[in-house]
Amino acid sequence: MVSIQAIRTANNSIASQSPTAVFAGATSGIGLAAIEALLQSTTSSKIYIIGRSSAKFAPTLAKLQDLNPSAQLVFIEAQVSLLREVERVCAIIRGQEAVLDLLWLSQGGLSLAGHEVTPEGITANYAIMQYSRTLFMYKLMPLLNKSADARIISILAAGEEGAVNTTDIGLSDPKNDGFFSAMRQGVTMMSLVMRELSLENPSVSFIHTNPGMVSTAVHHKLAETMTGYLAPLSWLLKWGLIPVVYFFGWTAEEAGQVGLYELTNERHSASSGKNFFRLSENAENAGASSILSKYIEDGTQRRVWEHTMEIYEKVLAQ
Ligand SMILES: NC(=O)c1ccc[n+]([C@@H]2O[C@H](COP(=O)([O-])OP(=O)(O)OC[C@H]3O[C@@H](n4cnc5c(N)ncnc54)[C@H](OP(=O)(O)O)[C@@H]3O)[C@@H](O)[C@H]2O)c1
């Protein structure tokens, strides 16, 4: 197990790096902490931050700039649960950059609001957790392939993979969109699409990581979705689980350091001889998954990828 002290030491030794990076889902929590860690550890980095509101983020952006005046920070306002918005943002970045070194993806959260659908007709939790993240990878791949050490990190829950409903991969039927089953399926799909892309892009490192229990706003936001008959459970979450995570979980700052370590240390570079990693909260291997091995062998990995491409063709052609 890599200790947090060892992780901090490793992160403090990357001062010679000046990566160009894109961060989505980093306006708060683990992602924001990872940007802070990157700014504290490097000089002259260029960081694109994609978020829902430039006005709301302006004070935080000013604080980030103060952390490292040599860095170039570019905020792009976009609603990344909409695939056409992701496509627009990626076109802007492709128009401005020739090379991209780091892609950070942590947009999303937890919701018990029931089955919701985006204006583009996609199951809402999947739009943000799954299709949005994969589209960023796919559309920015030409730039990542030009980097000497490109890394993509998706902050979700490697190690928690489970069964995929192969007859309704997108969980468009509300009956299939249960909280736990949808979460397991989304996590599995993340591992499968990252592995599929890793085969086609051997010089890019694909990292699906599980940050563990981290004290961020994500659990408070989950509590807000627990209304009606779930309201008593929301009380339990607020006064039971959230304090436990606060006292016994990781801080966002620590999780951000772990994320930066996974993005920059040699062990997780494509030059290590491997370019697809499933990591646990301490940056170690999340362990073999028999269900993933089965899905790789029986063609489910390919079907999940083809399903994802079909969603893009349908939505982006409109
Ligand atoms: N914290 C944990 O214990 C934990 C554990 C395992 C996995 N994770 C996963 O890690 C990821 C990051 O979590 P976190 O703890 O850093 O949470 P967080 O502080 O709530 O950050 C979530 C980020 O995603 C963005 N986001 C959420 N819903 C969105 C939507 N519908 N449209 C656009 N942007 C949206 C937020 O933007 P705004 O600022 O605009 O809201 C924010 O930038 C999440 O996917 C979470 O499920 C977290």
Ligand as a Chemical Component Dictionary entry (heavy atoms), coordinates in Angstrom:
data_LIG
# 
_chem_comp.id                   LIG 
_chem_comp.type                 NON-POLYMER 
_chem_comp.pdbx_formal_charge   0 
_chem_comp.three_letter_code    LIG 
# 
loop_
_chem_comp_atom.comp_id 
_chem_comp_atom.atom_id 
_chem_comp_atom.alt_atom_id 
_chem_comp_atom.type_symbol 
_chem_comp_atom.charge 
_chem_comp_atom.model_Cartn_x 
_chem_comp_atom.model_Cartn_y 
_chem_comp_atom.model_Cartn_z 
_chem_comp_atom.pdbx_ordinal 
LIG N1  N1  N 0  -16.784 11.168 -2.394  1  
LIG C1  C1  C 0  -16.836 9.851  -2.359  2  
LIG O1  O1  O 0  -16.838 9.237  -1.284  3  
LIG C2  C2  C 0  -16.860 9.059  -3.643  4  
LIG C3  C3  C 0  -16.666 7.674  -3.564  5  
LIG C4  C4  C 0  -16.689 6.924  -4.740  6  
LIG C5  C5  C 0  -16.923 7.545  -5.959  7  
LIG N2  N2  N 1  -17.123 8.898  -5.986  8  
LIG C6  C6  C 0  -17.399 9.521  -7.300  9  
LIG O2  O2  O 0  -16.399 10.470 -7.599  10 
LIG C7  C7  C 0  -16.946 11.513 -8.405  11 
LIG C8  C8  C 0  -16.582 12.865 -7.783  12 
LIG O3  O3  O 0  -17.130 12.906 -6.494  13 
LIG P1  P1  P 0  -16.854 14.075 -5.444  14 
LIG O4  O4  O 0  -16.873 13.415 -4.120  15 
LIG O5  O5  O -1 -15.688 14.889 -5.859  16 
LIG O6  O6  O 0  -18.230 14.896 -5.593  17 
LIG P2  P2  P 0  -18.568 16.451 -5.730  18 
LIG O7  O7  O 0  -17.738 17.268 -4.814  19 
LIG O8  O8  O 0  -20.041 16.521 -5.585  20 
LIG O9  O9  O 0  -18.136 16.795 -7.230  21 
LIG C9  C9  C 0  -18.913 16.369 -8.313  22 
LIG C10 C10 C 0  -18.528 17.144 -9.547  23 
LIG O10 O10 O 0  -19.361 16.703 -10.621 24 
LIG C11 C11 C 0  -20.128 17.805 -11.103 25 
LIG N3  N3  N 0  -21.494 17.369 -11.392 26 
LIG C12 C12 C 0  -22.301 16.613 -10.610 27 
LIG N4  N4  N 0  -23.487 16.423 -11.215 28 
LIG C13 C13 C 0  -23.439 17.094 -12.380 29 
LIG C14 C14 C 0  -24.363 17.275 -13.447 30 
LIG N5  N5  N 0  -25.563 16.719 -13.434 31 
LIG N6  N6  N 0  -23.979 18.025 -14.494 32 
LIG C15 C15 C 0  -22.756 18.578 -14.534 33 
LIG N7  N7  N 0  -21.824 18.448 -13.561 34 
LIG C16 C16 C 0  -22.170 17.704 -12.501 35 
LIG C17 C17 C 0  -20.135 18.839 -9.989  36 
LIG O11 O11 O 0  -20.370 20.110 -10.558 37 
LIG P3  P3  P 0  -21.090 21.315 -9.734  38 
LIG O12 O12 O 0  -19.998 21.927 -8.902  39 
LIG O13 O13 O 0  -21.592 22.213 -10.814 40 
LIG O14 O14 O 0  -22.171 20.669 -8.918  41 
LIG C18 C18 C 0  -18.726 18.647 -9.425  42 
LIG O15 O15 O 0  -17.776 19.306 -10.232 43 
LIG C19 C19 C 0  -18.455 11.265 -8.466  44 
LIG O16 O16 O 0  -18.768 10.607 -9.658  45 
LIG C20 C20 C 0  -18.700 10.322 -7.286  46 
LIG O17 O17 O 0  -19.824 9.503  -7.485  47 
LIG C21 C21 C 0  -17.078 9.680  -4.872  48 
# 
loop_
_chem_comp_bond.comp_id 
_chem_comp_bond.atom_id_1 
_chem_comp_bond.atom_id_2 
_chem_comp_bond.value_order 
_chem_comp_bond.pdbx_ordinal 
LIG N1  C1  SING 1  
LIG C1  O1  DOUB 2  
LIG C1  C2  SING 3  
LIG C2  C3  SING 4  
LIG C2  C21 DOUB 5  
LIG C3  C4  DOUB 6  
LIG C4  C5  SING 7  
LIG C5  N2  DOUB 8  
LIG N2  C6  SING 9  
LIG N2  C21 SING 10 
LIG C6  O2  SING 11 
LIG C6  C20 SING 12 
LIG O2  C7  SING 13 
LIG C7  C8  SING 14 
LIG C7  C19 SING 15 
LIG C8  O3  SING 16 
LIG O3  P1  SING 17 
LIG P1  O4  DOUB 18 
LIG P1  O5  SING 19 
LIG P1  O6  SING 20 
LIG O6  P2  SING 21 
LIG P2  O7  DOUB 22 
LIG P2  O8  SING 23 
LIG P2  O9  SING 24 
LIG O9  C9  SING 25 
LIG C9  C10 SING 26 
LIG C10 O10 SING 27 
LIG C10 C18 SING 28 
LIG O10 C11 SING 29 
LIG C11 N3  SING 30 
LIG C11 C17 SING 31 
LIG N3  C12 SING 32 
LIG N3  C16 SING 33 
LIG C12 N4  DOUB 34 
LIG N4  C13 SING 35 
LIG C13 C14 SING 36 
LIG C13 C16 DOUB 37 
LIG C14 N5  SING 38 
LIG C14 N6  DOUB 39 
LIG N6  C15 SING 40 
LIG C15 N7  DOUB 41 
LIG N7  C16 SING 42 
LIG C17 O11 SING 43 
LIG C17 C18 SING 44 
LIG O11 P3  SING 45 
LIG P3  O12 DOUB 46 
LIG P3  O13 SING 47 
LIG P3  O14 SING 48 
LIG C18 O15 SING 49 
LIG C19 O16 SING 50 
LIG C19 C20 SING 51 
LIG C20 O17 SING 52 
# 
